[in-house]
Amino acid sequence: MKYTHHNNELNSSHLNQEVYLKGWVAKNRNLGGLMFIDLRDRFGITQLVVKPENAYYETALKIKNEYVIEAKGVVIKRESINKGINTGDIEVEVTELTILSSAENPPIIISNDTDALEDTRLKYRYLDLRRPVMQNFMIKRHQITQAIRQTLVDEGFYELETPILGKSTPEGARDYLVPSRLYPGTFYALPQSPQIYKQLFMIAGFEKYFQVARCFRDEDLRADRQPEFTQIDIEASFVEQIDVQELVEKVMVNTFKKVLNVEVQRPFIQMSYQEAMEKYGTDKPDMRYELLIKDYSHFFKTIDVPFFNDRDFVKGLLVENGSHLTRKNIDALTDIVKKNHGEALAYVKNSDGIISGSIVKFMSESEQDALGLKQGDILFLVPGSFDRVSSALGALRIAIANEFKLIPNDVYKFLWVVDWPLLEYNEEEQRYYAKHHPFTAPVDPEVLKNNPKEAMAKAYDIVLNGYEIGGGSIRIHNQEVQRLMFDTLGLTKEDVAHRFGFFVDALKYGTPPHGGLALGLDRVVMLMTNTSNIKDVVAFPKTQSAKDMMMQAPSDVDQIQLDELQLKVGK
C-alpha cells in the first residue's frame, strides 16, 4: 500500500477523499468504544478513528504506542476541532488497517516534553530522535548546511574532499591516533581540521575550495564542544582579509534569511582583540547587551585596600539597580569569579543613599562619593593581572546578564574580532605558541623576526551572541616566512621535516597568496535553533566524558585485533 499524504498535510480541502497513511502510533485511545489513533511521521500528526463495527476494530485494539502501522480511510470532518495541530479540522475514518511492526513500551516518552535523564536519552538516541523537537533540530541542521553550501557554490567554490586518515602534526589539541596494521608501530591521525590539505588545494591551483568537513580533537569537553565535530571549511587564493569576511557575511546573511527568514544587517561590527579583552573580558563578547568592564586601577592607587595592593589592575562592572543582591547572591558570583582565575570579588553599593560593601571601611567618605554610585547601583571589583581580571570579569558579566535578564531573545549580533597577536608565550615551557596555528601570516615579518612578542596576525574570528562560530586567517605563502615562523615556535629542522616536510616542500613550487575560514557548523545550528546544548544538534553525540552511551564506546577490542596491530594494552 503506497501512502498518499504525510501526517501534517490533510485539511478541510481533502474532505471525502480516500487516503493512505503510514507512520508511528503516538497515542491510542478507547473512548466509549470508538478507537482514536494519533498517527505520527516526521511531518506531524493525523487522527484516525475506528468504529466498533469496523472489520479492523480488533486490530485497532491490539495497537500500542510506537507501533508502526498503515491505514486506508476517508477524510471526514472532526467533531471536536484541535487548533494545536495543522490537521485539527479533520480525521480519517479507517477502512483498512495493518500493523507493520509492533513495539515494546519505550524507555523514554516520545514527545517534546520528556522527563528522561540525558544519559538515558543518549543511550536510546534512536528513540530520542523520534521526538518532534529533536527532528526539528536535525531538519534545521540540514537546511542550514544546504543554504551555506548553495551560497558557496553560487560564489564559484568547488566542494572537494580531504582525507580522514592523515599525519599527526600536534600543535594544539591532542590528536586521535589510528594504528596501522601494515606498518606496525606507526599511526595515522584523525584530522583536527583540513588545514594543510586545503592549503595544498590552493598550491594545486583550485583557487576556491570548501568542504563540510568532519574534525576530531581529543580535548576536554563542555556544553558547546564535542570530540568530533563538523566545520564548513573555506579557502580561496588571491584574497585579502576583507574578501574572506565579505564572503562569510554573505553566507551568514543568506542562511539566516533562507532558513529563519531573519534579516541580518551587513557589514558586521569589527573590534580588535585588545578592545574585546579590555571591555568585555573575552575574545568572543556577546554584543546583545552593554555592561562594559571599566578600569579602576588609577582610582585605587592611593587607597589602601589590602588585597588591591601590589596588583597590576583593579577592574570592575557597574550594575544599575543591582543593590538588592543578597549576600547569598554575591557569594555565588564570588564563586564564579574564583572559578575563572579571579583572586577575589569586592563590591560597593548604594542602597537608599547609604554606601556599603566589602571594602567601604578602607575608603574615606569623599572617596566613596568619588565613585559616583547612583541610587541602586552596585560596583563589582576584581584585582589582579590583566589576563586573570579579564577572565574573571568576562565570566561575571555573563552571569550578571543572565541574573538581570539583560539578554534579549531572538536577536542575533555578529562580530568580527580582528588584530590578533600572532603568538602567545608559555612561561612554564619558555617558548612561543601560535595563537591560531603556525600557518597564519604575520602582519609584518620583520616584527616577527626582531620582536616576536609584538607580532600581529592577519587573523580574524567571527562571533555570534557570545560564541566563536568561526576562525580564519590569511596564510603564509612565502617559504622564508614559514621557516621564520617555525624557528620562532622553537621547532628544529628535524621537527619541521618530520611533521611538515611535505608541506614545506610544496611551498617551493609557487604558492599563491591565500586565506580562508572555518565555520563551526554545530555551533551555528545550536544558535540558530535557540538551544544551549550542542548535543541537541548532533545526531549521535558523546557525553561530557566523551562516551557514546548508545554504542557503549570506547570499548575493549579482541586480543586478535591487538595482535594484528602489534599493540599491547597496559593495565
C-alpha positions in Angstrom: 0.0 0.0 0.0 1.6 3.3 -1.1 0.8 6.2 1.1 -0.8 9.3 -0.5 -0.2 12.0 2.1 2.1 12.7 5.0 0.7 13.2 8.5 0.7 17.0 8.6 -0.9 17.5 5.2 -4.7 16.8 5.3 -7.2 19.6 6.0 -10.8 20.5 5.1 -10.0 20.7 1.4 -9.4 16.9 1.5 -12.9 16.0 2.9 -14.4 12.8 1.5 -11.1 11.8 -0.2 -9.8 8.3 0.2 -6.2 8.4 1.6 -3.4 6.1 2.6 -1.2 6.9 5.6 1.7 5.3 7.3 3.7 6.1 10.5 4.1 5.5 14.2 1.3 5.5 16.8 1.9 8.5 19.0 -1.3 7.8 21.1 -4.1 5.2 21.1 -7.4 6.0 23.0 -10.6 4.0 23.5 -13.4 6.4 24.1 -16.7 4.7 24.6 -16.0 2.1 22.0 -14.6 4.5 19.5 -10.8 4.0 18.9 -8.8 7.1 18.2 -5.2 6.8 17.0 -2.8 9.7 16.6 -0.5 8.7 13.7 2.9 10.4 13.6 5.5 10.8 11.0 8.4 13.3 10.6 5.9 16.0 9.4 3.2 15.8 12.1 0.1 14.1 13.4 -3.2 12.8 11.8 -6.0 11.4 13.9 -7.5 8.1 12.8 -10.9 6.9 14.0 -12.0 3.2 14.1 -15.6 2.4 14.9 -16.7 -0.8 16.8 -18.5 -2.2 13.7 -15.3 -1.8 11.6 -13.8 -5.1 10.3 -10.4 -3.9 11.6 -11.6 -3.0 15.1 -9.9 -6.0 16.7 -6.6 -5.0 15.0 -7.0 -1.4 16.4 -7.5 -2.8 19.9 -4.1 -4.6 19.7 -2.2 -1.4 18.7 0.0 0.3 21.3 2.2 3.4 21.3 5.1 3.3 18.8 3.6 0.5 16.7 4.3 1.1 13.0 1.0 0.9 11.0 -0.5 1.7 7.7 -4.1 2.8 7.2 -6.6 3.4 4.4 -9.5 5.6 5.0 -11.8 8.6 4.2 -11.2 12.1 5.4 -14.1 13.4 7.4 -14.8 16.5 9.5 -13.7 16.3 13.1 -16.4 16.9 15.7 -14.0 18.5 18.2 -11.6 20.8 16.5 -8.0 20.7 17.7 -6.3 24.1 16.9 -3.0 22.8 18.2 -2.2 20.8 15.1 -2.4 21.6 11.3 -4.7 18.6 10.8 -7.0 19.5 13.7 -10.1 20.2 11.5 -10.3 16.6 10.1 -9.8 12.9 11.0 -9.6 9.8 8.9 -12.2 7.1 9.2 -10.3 3.9 8.8 -11.4 1.3 6.2 -8.3 -0.8 6.3 -5.6 -1.2 9.0 -2.3 -3.1 9.0 0.3 -3.5 11.7 3.7 -3.3 10.1 5.7 -3.6 13.3 5.0 -4.0 17.0 6.8 -2.1 19.7 7.7 -2.6 23.4 6.9 0.1 25.8 9.7 2.7 25.1 12.1 3.7 28.0 11.6 7.4 27.2 8.5 9.4 26.4 8.3 10.1 22.7 7.1 13.8 22.9 8.6 17.2 23.1 8.4 17.2 26.9 10.3 14.2 28.3 11.4 13.6 31.9 14.3 11.2 30.8 17.8 12.0 32.0 20.3 13.0 29.3 22.3 9.8 29.7 19.1 7.8 29.1 18.2 9.9 26.1 21.7 9.3 24.7 21.5 5.5 25.3 18.3 5.3 23.4 19.1 8.1 20.9 17.2 6.5 18.1 14.1 6.9 20.2 15.0 10.4 21.4 15.4 11.4 17.7 11.7 10.5 17.2 10.7 13.4 19.4 9.4 16.3 17.1 11.7 18.8 18.8 14.8 16.7 18.1 13.7 16.0 14.5 13.3 19.8 14.1 16.9 20.3 15.2 18.1 17.7 12.6 16.0 19.1 9.8 17.1 22.7 10.6 20.7 21.4 10.5 20.1 20.0 7.0 18.5 23.3 5.9 21.4 25.4 7.3 24.0 23.1 5.7 22.3 23.3 2.3 21.9 27.1 2.5 25.6 27.5 3.3 26.6 25.1 0.5 24.4 26.8 -2.1 25.8 30.3 -1.4 29.4 28.9 -1.7 28.6 27.1 -4.9 27.0 30.2 -6.3 30.2 32.1 -5.5 32.2 29.7 -7.6 33.6 27.4 -4.9 34.3 23.7 -5.5 33.3 21.2 -2.9 36.4 19.0 -2.5 37.1 16.2 0.0 40.2 15.7 2.1 41.4 12.5 3.8 40.3 11.4 7.3 43.5 9.3 7.8 46.4 11.7 7.9 49.6 12.5 9.7 49.9 13.5 13.3 51.1 17.1 13.5 50.3 18.1 17.1 50.4 21.8 17.6 47.3 22.5 19.8 44.8 19.9 20.9 45.7 16.2 21.1 45.3 14.1 18.0 43.2 10.9 17.9 45.6 8.2 16.7 44.8 5.2 14.5 47.4 2.4 14.5 48.5 1.0 11.1 48.3 -2.8 10.6 50.5 -2.8 7.6 53.2 -0.6 9.2 53.4 -1.8 12.8 54.3 0.8 15.4 53.2 3.7 13.2 50.0 5.7 13.4 47.6 7.7 11.3 45.9 10.7 12.9 42.3 11.9 12.5 42.3 15.5 11.3 41.8 18.3 13.8 41.0 20.3 10.7 41.7 20.0 7.0 44.1 23.0 7.4 47.2 21.7 5.5 45.1 19.9 2.9 43.1 23.0 1.9 46.3 25.0 1.6 47.6 22.2 -0.7 44.5 22.7 -2.8 45.5 26.3 -3.2 49.0 25.3 -4.2 47.4 22.9 -6.7 45.6 25.8 -8.3 41.9 25.2 -7.5 41.6 28.8 -6.1 38.2 28.3 -4.4 37.5 25.3 -2.1 35.0 24.4 0.5 34.1 21.2 2.4 31.6 20.1 5.0 34.5 18.5 7.0 34.5 16.1 9.9 37.2 17.1 12.5 38.5 15.4 15.6 40.1 16.8 18.8 41.0 14.9 21.9 40.3 17.7 24.4 38.2 18.4 27.5 34.5 18.7 26.6 31.9 21.3 27.5 28.3 22.2 26.6 29.4 23.7 23.2 32.1 21.2 22.3 32.3 17.6 21.0 35.3 15.4 20.4 34.2 15.0 16.7 32.5 18.0 15.0 31.7 19.5 11.7 33.3 22.5 10.0 32.3 24.4 6.9 35.9 24.7 5.7 36.6 27.5 3.2 39.8 28.6 1.4 40.5 30.9 -1.6 43.5 32.2 -3.4 44.4 35.8 -4.2 42.3 37.2 -1.4 42.8 39.6 1.4 41.1 39.6 4.8 38.3 41.8 3.7 37.4 39.4 0.8 37.1 36.4 3.2 35.0 38.5 5.6 32.6 39.7 2.9 32.1 36.2 1.6 31.4 34.8 5.1 29.0 37.7 5.8 27.1 36.9 2.6 27.0 33.2 3.6 25.5 34.1 7.0 23.0 36.7 5.7 21.7 34.3 3.0 21.5 31.4 5.5 19.6 33.3 8.2 17.2 34.7 5.5 16.6 31.3 3.8 16.2 29.2 7.0 14.8 31.5 9.6 13.5 34.4 7.5 15.6 36.7 9.6 17.3 39.8 8.1 20.9 40.2 9.2 22.5 43.5 8.6 25.9 44.0 7.0 28.6 44.8 7.4 29.2 43.1 10.7 30.8 45.0 13.6 34.6 44.8 13.8 36.5 45.0 17.1 40.2 44.5 17.9 41.2 41.6 20.1 42.7 44.1 22.6 39.4 46.1 22.9 37.4 42.9 23.3 39.6 41.8 26.2 39.6 45.3 27.9 35.9 46.0 27.6 34.3 42.5 27.7 37.0 40.3 29.3 36.8 37.7 26.5 37.8 37.3 22.8 34.2 36.3 22.0 32.0 39.0 23.5 28.2 38.9 23.4 27.1 42.2 21.8 23.4 41.8 22.6 23.9 43.9 25.8 26.3 46.5 27.1 27.7 46.1 30.7 31.2 47.1 29.9 34.3 46.4 32.1 35.9 49.6 33.4 39.4 50.2 34.7 39.6 51.5 38.3 43.3 50.9 38.7 44.2 54.6 38.9 41.3 55.3 41.2 42.6 52.8 43.8 46.3 53.7 43.5 46.1 56.0 46.5 43.6 54.0 48.6 44.9 51.4 50.9 42.7 48.4 50.2 44.8 45.4 51.4 44.1 42.9 48.7 44.2 45.6 46.0 47.8 46.5 46.9 50.6 45.3 44.5 48.1 44.2 41.9 48.6 45.4 38.3 44.9 46.1 37.7 41.7 46.7 39.6 38.8 46.5 37.1 35.0 46.4 37.6 31.5 46.1 36.4 28.9 48.8 37.4 25.4 47.2 37.6 22.4 49.6 37.7 19.6 48.6 40.0 21.6 45.8 41.5 22.0 46.9 45.1 19.2 44.5 46.1 21.5 41.5 45.6 21.8 39.5 48.8 24.9 38.1 50.5 24.0 34.7 49.1 23.8 36.1 45.5 27.2 37.8 45.9 28.7 34.6 47.3 27.5 32.8 44.2 29.1 35.5 42.0 32.3 35.2 44.0 32.5 31.5 43.2 32.1 32.3 39.5 35.0 34.8 39.8 37.3 32.3 41.5 36.5 29.5 39.1 37.6 31.9 36.3 41.0 32.7 37.8 39.9 35.8 39.8 41.7 36.4 43.1 38.7 38.0 44.9 35.5 39.8 44.3 34.9 43.1 46.1 31.8 45.3 45.9 30.5 48.7 46.8 26.8 49.6 46.6 24.4 52.5 47.1 21.2 51.5 48.9 18.8 54.3 49.8 21.7 56.8 49.7 23.9 54.6 52.1 27.2 53.4 50.7 28.2 50.0 51.9 30.2 47.0 50.8 33.2 44.7 51.4 35.8 47.5 51.0 34.0 50.6 52.2 35.8 50.5 55.6 39.1 51.2 53.7 37.7 54.3 52.0 37.0 57.8 53.2 33.6 59.4 52.7 35.0 61.6 49.9 36.5 58.6 48.2 33.2 56.7 48.4 31.4 59.7 46.8 34.0 59.9 44.1 32.9 56.5 42.8 29.7 58.3 41.7 27.3 55.5 42.5 23.7 56.3 41.9 20.8 55.1 44.0 20.5 51.3 43.4 24.0 50.9 41.8 26.4 48.1 42.8 30.0 48.1 41.7 31.9 44.8 41.5 35.7 44.9 41.6 38.4 42.3 40.8 42.1 42.9 41.4 45.0 41.0 39.7 46.9 40.6 36.4 45.3 41.7 33.1 44.6 38.1 32.0 43.1 36.9 35.3 41.0 40.0 35.8 39.7 39.8 32.2 38.8 36.1 32.6 37.0 36.7 35.9 35.0 39.8 34.9 34.2 38.2 31.5 32.5 35.3 33.2 30.9 37.7 35.8 29.5 39.8 33.0 27.7 36.8 31.6 26.4 35.7 35.0 25.0 39.2 35.7 23.4 39.4 32.3 21.6 36.2 33.0 20.7 37.1 36.5 19.2 40.5 35.5 17.7 39.2 32.2 19.7 41.7 30.1 19.9 39.3 27.1 17.1 39.9 24.5 15.5 36.9 22.8 15.6 36.2 19.0 18.4 38.8 18.5 21.5 37.9 16.5 24.6 40.1 16.9 27.6 39.2 14.7 31.1 40.5 15.4 34.5 40.2 13.8 37.3 40.1 16.3 40.4 41.3 14.4 44.0 42.5 15.1 45.1 39.4 16.9 48.5 38.8 18.5 50.3 36.2 16.3 51.9 34.4 19.3 51.4 33.6 23.0 54.2 32.9 25.4 54.2 29.9 27.7 56.1 30.8 30.8 56.4 27.2 32.1 57.8 25.9 28.8 59.7 29.1 28.0 58.5 29.1 24.4 56.0 30.7 22.0 52.9 29.0 20.7 50.8 30.2 17.7 47.7 32.0 18.8 45.8 30.4 15.9 48.0 28.0 14.1 51.6 28.0 12.6 50.4 28.8 9.1 48.9 32.2 10.0 50.6 35.1 8.2 52.2 37.8 10.3 51.2 41.4 9.5 54.9 42.3 9.4 57.6 39.5 9.1 60.3 41.9 10.3 58.4 42.4 13.6 58.1 38.6 13.9 61.9 38.3 13.3 63.0 41.1 15.7 60.3 41.3 18.3 58.0 38.2 18.2 56.1 39.3 21.3 54.7 42.3 19.4 54.0 40.4 16.2 50.4 40.8 14.9 48.5 38.2 12.9 46.4 38.5 9.7 43.7 36.6 11.6 40.0 37.1 12.3 37.3 35.3 14.3 33.6 35.6 13.7 31.5 35.7 16.9 27.7 35.3 17.3 25.9 36.0 20.6 29.0 35.3 22.7 30.1 32.2 20.8 33.0 31.9 18.5 31.4 30.3 15.4 34.5 30.5 13.1 38.1 31.5 12.8 40.4 32.2 9.9 43.4 33.9 8.6 45.5 34.9 5.6 48.1 32.1 5.3 51.8 32.2 4.9 52.6 31.6 1.3 56.3 32.6 1.4 58.7 29.7 2.4 61.1 32.0 4.1 58.4 33.5 6.3 57.1 30.0 7.1 60.6 29.0 8.1 60.9 32.0 10.3 57.5 31.1 12.0 58.7 27.6 12.7 62.0 28.9 14.1 60.1 31.3 16.4 58.0 28.4 17.7 61.1 26.6 18.6 60.8 23.8 16.0 64.1 22.3 14.9 64.8 21.5 11.3 64.2 17.8 12.3 60.9 18.7 13.9 59.8 20.6 10.7 60.9 17.8 8.4 59.2 15.1 10.5 55.9 17.0 11.0 55.5 19.2 7.9 58.2 18.2 5.4 55.7 17.5 2.6 54.1 20.9 3.2 57.4 22.8 3.3 58.4 21.1 0.0 55.1 22.2 -1.5 55.7 25.8 -0.7 58.8 25.7 -3.0 56.8 25.3 -6.2 54.9 28.5 -6.5 52.3 29.2 -3.8 49.6 31.9 -4.4 48.6 34.2 -1.6 45.6 32.6 0.1 43.4 32.6 3.1 40.2 31.3 4.5 38.0 30.5 7.4 36.3 27.5 9.1 32.7 27.9 10.4 31.7 25.6 13.3 28.5 24.1 11.8 27.4 22.5 15.1 27.6 25.9 16.9 25.9 27.7 14.1 23.0 25.3 14.2 22.9 25.4 18.0 22.5 29.2 18.0 20.0 29.3 15.1 17.8 26.7 16.8 18.0 28.5 20.2 19.4 25.7 22.3 22.4 26.0 24.6 23.4 22.3 24.4 25.4 21.3 21.3 24.4 17.7 21.8 20.8 18.7 20.8 22.0 19.4 17.2 24.4 16.4 16.8 22.6 13.3 15.7 24.6 10.8 17.8 26.7 12.8 20.3 29.2 11.9 23.0 28.7 12.7 26.7 30.7 15.3 28.6 33.1 12.5 29.4 33.5 11.6 25.7 31.4 8.4 25.9 28.9 7.1 23.3 26.1 5.8 25.6 24.3 4.1 22.8 27.2 2.2 21.2 29.0 1.8 24.5 32.2 3.3 23.0 35.0 3.5 23.7 35.2 -0.2 24.4 37.7 -3.1 24.7 38.7 -4.9 21.4 39.5 -8.5 20.9 43.1 -9.7 21.6 43.2 -10.9 18.0 42.8 -7.3 16.8 45.5 -6.1 19.1 47.8 -8.8 17.9 47.3 -7.9 14.3 48.3 -4.3 15.1 51.1 -5.5 17.3 49.8 -3.4 20.2 49.9 -4.1 23.9 47.4 -2.5 26.3 48.7 -1.5 29.8 46.6 -2.4 32.8 
